[in-house]
Amino acid sequence: MPGSPAILLHPMPLRIAYACVAVLVGITGGLGNALFIANLPSIQGDLGLTPSQAAWLPAAYFMVSVSANLLMIKFRQQYGLRRFAEIGLTLYALLSIAHVFVEGFEMAVFVRAASGLAAATTSSLGLFYMLQAFRKVDLPKAVILGFGISQLGTPLAWLMSPALLVMGEWHRLYVFESGLALCSLAAVVVLKLPLGERIKVFEPLDFLTFALLAPALALIAAVLAQGRILWWTEEPWLGYALIAALLLFCAAFMIEHHRRNPLLHTRWLGTAEMLRFAFGALALRLLLSEQTYGAVGLLQTLGMGTEQLQPLYAVILLGLVMGIAGSAMTFSPTRAFPQILLSIVLIAIASFLDIDATNLTRPHDMFLSQGLLAFASGMFLGPLLITGIGRALRNGPNYLVTFIVLFTMTQSLGGLAAPALFGTYQVMREKYHSSHLTEQVVAGDPRVAGRLQAQSQALIPRQNDPRLRQALSAAQLSQAATREANVLAFNDVFRLIGMLSIGVFGWTLYRTLRIAQQNRNSASP
């Protein structure tokens, strides 16, 4: 296909080298941003940022990555994969190195945006290098492994962060990120991909469509990142941003709908088949937030830091590797839907395992549930992606751009929408539980009075004033009530995700059985 390298039969040492470069490049794309998110609280404190400003940093990554593939694929097709790889990785490395020396909020946002551009580059490169390491008959396994490697960035970031921060402040994270980018650049320059076909594909209207869709997607990403922090109904600009995004979307789709050679095939996107695929991909991304927002958010609320979460992320890394390997070894076209169904079942089981969390819950209590969830995360991505690519290629290579953009939107915007939606639900449930618990805290209750007295006695060595001791005791009791309300609210989130998983499983099973029945009916005549 134009824009892709020729897939040749290489000797075994060269195939191993291609696989090693695929791992390096694939991890580079996800690890840099994952390191940043894992250490965002300390970076926020060092830069003196407000919570709203800090939220712009990961949002900038998604604002660029979600729209980069609109032009990236055509750039590869017209100018070649080698130039695409070298330019993308060089810009990323230079910006990462610059941020080591130039501090500030604006520079941090700029580097995060460049990281989003690099992620769009490295995900494709990781796949193409992995394809060179396999024989033609095993190419589906290469696709699963190539895309699965980028998922390893998050657990690796949490495992490596304490050691990097011990070596220095948060600047070490950028030194490490720039080092990864330079190593990846060196690897793709030394071990080049085979040449591929190049064709002229760019048209002037492509850039107009990009100029409309890119800010529309960026505005949606900004609203999802800031809505829960600023609150949805408190800031008028959130509503204006959504209105502007809708207008830009409508203008772009009108242009694409009437083009002879569209960048996005709107008629195909509007088919029932692709709408169902988009819904399923988005639903799976939302459900997987039980781990990234639910479990980790609960443990952080209970005071767990990066070092305390290391054993949990070691289990998550193991589950991811096993899920990716299991998916690659057992994949076949007939097993794609069973693998996706298994992933949904595991998500539901993990969610219901966590609904009994208490203030005594610690990372080791979630090893089983989060291991199952990580296995499901590694299992579902490859079959889902291969299924979608097959549907696109049945219509022709030109439809691949449309599919990649659709898939990237569901995964990137889903990654932002999940904490926004479930975080909003958690805040609302926390307020409900807090009011319910506060109603039960009555000063005349002997149990309440006894607890206040015990806390006051414990403060005697540090505070001599009886009135201050009494006020501090009351404040500690209020903090305990808030903590319990948060734990109950997270349990409600786990329960909600579990119920949604059951609904998605039922819908997916129904669609699978219906398609199988239709195939049997069409074959019986």
N, C-alpha and C positions, 0 to 999 in steps of 0.2 A: 504494500500500500504506500502511496506517496506520503512522505514525512516519517516513515518508519524504516529502520535499517533492514537490509537483507538478512534473513535467518539462515546461517550456514552451519555445516557440520564441522565443528572444530575438534582438534585433539583434546584429550582429557585435561592436560595441564592448563590449556587456554580456557577451557570451559570452567574450571575451578577459579581461574583468575577473574573471569567475567562475573561469576557468582559472588566473589568477594567484593568486587567493585559495586555490584548491585546492593549488597548489604550496607556498605559504607555510604553510598549516595542516598539510599532509601532512609537510613537512620538520620542522616544529616538534615533532611527536609523536615522531619518532625521533632527531632530532639532539641533544636535551638528554641523553638517556641514553647515546647513543653518545659524546658529548664526555666524559662521566663515565668510561665504561669505558676510553676511549683514554688517559686521564690518571690512571687508578686508582693506579698505583705512586706518583706524586708526591703525590696526595691522601692516600694511606695514610701516607706519610712525614710529611706536614705535620700530620695529625691524630694521629699516633703510634699507629696501629692495628696489631694483629697480622694475619697473613694470614687467620685465621679471621674476625676482625671485618670486614676489608675485603670478604670474600666475601659478607657479609650485605647490602652496599649494592646490588650489581646483583641479588641474589636478591630484595630487597624490591620492586624494579620488577616482576619477573615474578610474584611472589606476588600482587600486586594486579591486574596486567593480565590474567592468565590467567582470573580469575573475574569481572572487572568486567562483561563482556558478558552475564552471567547476568541482570542487572537493567537494564542500559543500554538494551537494545532496547525492553523494555516501558516504561521511563521515557519514551523518545521517543514511543511510541505513545499514552501516556496524557496526558503534559504538553506535548508538542510539541517539535519539533526546536530551535526558537530558544532556549527556556528551557534545554534540555539543553546546547546549545553555550555559552551565556553563563555558566551556573553552573559547568560543568566547566573552562572556560578561566580564569575568574576565580579559582577556588580554586587552580589550578595556578600562576598568576602571583603570587598573594599568598604562597604557600608558597616559591616560588623567591626572591622578594625578601626574605622573612624570613631565609632561610638565608645571604644575603649578610652579614647583621648578627649572626646567632646561629650560632656554630660549635658543633662537638661531634658525637660519633658518633650520638647519638640523633636529633638534628635532621637529620643527613645521611640516616639511614634513613627518616625521615618524609618528606623531600622526594623520595627515590627512589620511595617508595610512591605519593606524589601524582603523580609522573611516569608511573607505570604506569597510574593512573586517567586521566591526560590522554591517554596513548597510545590508550586505548580510545575516548576522545572524538574525538581528531583524525583517527584512521583513518577513522571514519565520515563526519566532516565533509569530509575531503579527497575522499572518493568522491562525496558528494552535490553538492559544488561542481563537481567535474569533470563530472558528469552534465549539469549545466546548460549546459556549454560545447559540447555535441555535439547533433547532430540525433538523432531517434529511431532511425534506421537504423544509426547509429554508436555506440549505447550500449555494446556490448561493448568497443569500443576505449576508451571512457571508463572502464569498470570496470578494465581492465588498467592504464591510466595512473594512475587514482586510487589503486589499491593499490600500484602500483609506485613511486610517489613516496616512500613511507615507507621504502623500501629504500635511498634515497640518503643517509640520515642517517649511516651508518657511515663510508663513504669521505669524505664532507664533513667529518666530525668530525676524522679523522686529518689531513686537509689543512689545516684551520683551527687546530688546537690549538697548534702552535708560535707562530703570530702572536698568539693570545690570551694565551698564557702570557708572551710577551715584554712585553705591556702591563702585566702584574701577576702575582700569584700565582694559585692555582687559584680564588680568588674571582671572577676575571674570567669564568670559565666559567659561574658562576651568574648573574652580571650579564647575560651574553649570553643564557643560557637564559631568564631572566625577561623580557628584552627581546623575545625571540621570542614568548613567551606573550602579552605585552601587544600586540604588533603583530597577532598572530592574533586576539586578542579585539577589537581595534579594527576589523579587516577584517570579521569576521563580524557586528559590530554595524552597520557602515556599509552593507555589501552583504549584505542579508539573503536567505536562501533563500525561495522561494515557500512559501506555507502548504500544509500537508498535512492529511490526515484524522487526527482524534484520537478514540480510543475508550478506554473503561475496560477495562483488562486485568488490573490487579493483583488478586491474591487473597491471603488471609492465608498460605496454604501456600507461596506463592512465597518469602516471606521465611524460612520454616522451611527450605526446600530450600537457599536461599542460605546460611543460617547453618550448614548441614551441609557443603555442597560447598566453600565458600570456604576454611575452615580445612583441609579435606582436600587441596585443591590447593596451598595454602600450605605444608603439611607436606611434600608431595612435592617442591616447589620447594626447600625448605630442605635436604632430604636430598641432592638432586642438587647443590646448591651447596657443601655442606660435606663430602660423603662423600669426595671425593678429597683434601681438605686434612687433615681429621682422620683419615682412612682408615676404610674401611667397617666393619671388624671391631673397631676400637679403642674406639669410643664407643657405649655401650649405647643412648643416647637416639635414635640414628639408627634402630635397629630398632623401638624403641617408637613413634617418629613414623610409621613405615610401617604398623605395626599400627593405630594410631589413625586414620590416613588411610583404611585399608581398612574399618574399622568405620563411619566417617562416610560413605564412599561407599555402603556397603551400606544404611545407614539412609536416605540420600537417594534411592537408586534404588528402594527398596521403597515410599517415599511416592509418588514420581513414577509408578511402574508402575501404581498403583491409582487415580490421580486421573482425574477426568472431563476437566479442562482442564489437562494437565500443563505445567510449564515446560520439561521435557525429555521428548521422546517416546522412552522407553526401548525400546519394541518396534521402532521404526524404527532406532534405534542398533544394535540387536542383529541386524539383517539382514546377510546375507553381503555385500551390495552396500556398505553403509556401513562394515562392518569392513574390507573391502578398500580402500575409499577412505581410511580412517584410517591403515591400514598404509602405503599409498603416500605420503600426505602426510608422515607421520612419517619414513619412510625417506629421502625427498628432503631434509628438513631436516637429518637426521643426515649425509647425504653431503656437503651443502654446508659442513659444518664443516671440510672439508679446507682451506678458506681461512681461516676465522675462528680456528680452533685450530691446524691443521696448519702451513700456510705461515707465517703470522704468528708462531705460537709458536716455530717453528724459528729464524726470523730474530731474534726477541727473545732466544732462548737464545744465539745467536751474538753478542749485544751490540748489535743494531740498535735505535736509539731512534726516537722519533716523527719526527724530522727526516729520518733515513735512510730511513724507510718512506714518506715523502711521494710519491716518484715511483711506487712500486708502487700506492699507493692512487689516484693519478691514473689509472693504467691500469685499475684496478678500477672507478672511477667511469665511465670511458668505456665499459667493457664492460657495466656495468649499464644505462647509458642506451641503448646499442645493443640490448641484449637486450629491454628494455621496449618500445622503439620497434618493433623487429622483430616482437615478439609482437603488438603492437597492430595493425600494418599488415597482417599476414598471417593474423590469427585468423579462423577460422570454426568452426562446430560440428564439421565433419568434420576439421579440422586440429588440434583440441585435443590428441588423443593423440599425433600425430606430433611436435608441439612439445614435449610432455613427454618423449617418447622421445629426441628430439634433445638435450634438456637432460641426460638421464642419460648419454648417450654422451659429451657434452663433459666431464662430471664425471669419467668414467672416464679419458678421454684426459689431462685435467689431472693426475689423481692419478698416473698412470704416468709422466708427464713429470717429476715431482718426486722419484721414488724413488731417484735417483742423487745426491742432495744431499750436499755435503761441508762441512767447516768453512770452505771458501773461497766457499761460496754467498752471493751478495749479492742485494739486491732486483731488480736488472736481470736476473738469471738466471731469475727467475720471472715476467717480464712476460707471456710467451706463455701459460703454464699458468694463471695467475691471471686473465688477460684472458678466456680461454675459460670459466673457472669463473664469473666475474662475468656473462658473457653468458648462461650457463645459469641462473644465479640470477634474472636479470631475465626470462628467457624462460618459466620454468615456472609462476610464481606465478599469473599472470592466468588462463591456461587451466585450471589446477587449481581455482581458486576459482570460475570461471564454471561449470565442470562440476558442482561440488558444489552451487552455488546452484540450478542447473537441476533437480537431483535433489530438492532440498528443496521447491522451488515446485511440482513435480508433485504433491506430497502436500497442499499448501496453505500459505498464508502463515504459519500458526502453527508450521510446522516450521523456519522460518528461524532462530529463536532456537537451536534444537537444533543446527543445522548450524554457525552462527557459533561457538557454544561449542566444538563438536568441532574445528573448524578452528583456533581460537585455542589450544586445548590442544595440538594436534599441533605447532604452530609455536613456541609459547612454551616448553612443556616439552621439545620437541625441541631448542630452542636451549640449554637448560640440560643436557639429557641428553648431548648430543654431546661437550662438553668433559669431562663426568664419565666417560663410557664410554671415549672414546679417550684421555683423559688417564690413566685407570687402566691402560689397555693400554700406553701409552707409558712409564709408570713401571715396569711389570713388565718390559718389553723393555729398558729402560735398565739395570735391575739385572742382567739376563742378560748383556747386552753388556759391562757394566762388569766383571763377574766373569771373563768370557772374556778381556778385554783385560788385566786385572790379573794373570792367570795367566801372561801372556807377558812381563810386566815382571820380569825376573830380574836381580838385582844383578850377577851374573857375566857377563851378556850384554855383549859389547863395544859393541854399539850403544847399550844403555841407559847404560853407563858413560860413553861418549863424549858422549851428550846431557847427562847430569848434569854432566860436566866443563865443557861449553860454557856451560851455564846458570850454573854457579858463576863462571866467568870473567867473564860479562856482569854479574854482581852486584858485582864488585870495587869499582867506583866508588861504590857505595852502601852496601856492607857490608864491614868489615874482618875480622870474626871468621870464620875458616874453617868452624867448626862451624855457625854460623848460615847461612852461604852454602850449605852442604851441605843443611841442613834446608829452606831456601827452594827450592832446586833440586828436591828430592824433592816438595815441595808443588806446585810448578808442573807437574811431570810428572804428578802425581795429578790436578790440574785438567784437564790436557790429555786424560788418559784419560777423565775424566768427560764432558768436552765431546764427545769422539768417540762415547762410548756414547750420549749424548743424540741426536746426529745420526743414528746408526744406528737408534735407537728411533723417531725421527720418520719415517725412511724406511720402517720397518715399518708405521707408521700410514698413510702414503700408499699402501703396497701393499695393506693391509687395506681401505681405502676404495675403491681401484680394484677389488678383487675383489668387494666388496659391490655396487658400481655395476653390474658385469657381471651379478650375480645378480638385482638389482632390474630391470635392463633385460630380462633373459630372462623374468622373471615378468610384467612389464608387457606385453611383446610377446605373450606367450602369451595373456594375458587379452584384449588388444585383438583378436587374430585369432579367438579363440573367440567373442567378442561379435559380430564381423562375420559369422562363419559362422552363428551363431544367427539374426541378422537376415535373412540371405539365405534360410535355411531357412523362416523364418516368412513371408517374402514370396513364395516360389515357389508355394505353393498358390493 
